């Protein structure tokens, strides 16, 4: 997945906003809350960080090409960083990004969800 592919996909999800921050990371939010971070790379590979369920975190944290997200996971949050497509292809990554978006929406207040039409 290229950075353009990542940004296009995240933009296609409902009520998202985009900002470049934290040293050039492409951060996607819904209701002001982060659901995806992309841009840290090693060479040409795009790194993508996303929120996930506890079960997905337990499975993904040990998969080749994935790791607990730096900073976030060390604080007890269930976030994974995909570094390579070795065990997660782009289709699966898109599924996890959709789920991250959904998980963040569920944590928004009822009022915010109503205002956003979510």
Steps between C-alpha positions, in 0.01 A plus 500: 500500500632840407450813706253624235305171520492525880381861496236429232364204691483684835332795325230263373388413855216703648564836668879479499752782519867500408795684649875467457665521842756329725792538262315444174259221597170489312245483781134415437230584752129461548326733744841645586633159616784318322423170329800465264855628470711449189830610363781371716693286262820309460600552140197483270268310735213697653443433870133516606387508863142427603278424799372143533308271731678322781470167316641644176783662696591168664511331158671774299770605747705189422438479124790567261485858375286621792583622848333672792490868406787698648390738777132401485529130589755575772224697673259207497312601187415236241669644195698310235751628249521318167853542369489258206237302312669173601202370700237769424424590141346833399147355499535384859654835597196678358276272707696589814484871416119473459482325837725761662268772370198310640666448841583870529146601396361275777707693757366839391226656707143446385476872430810496278378194312166671445663821379712301255212284383670186625 
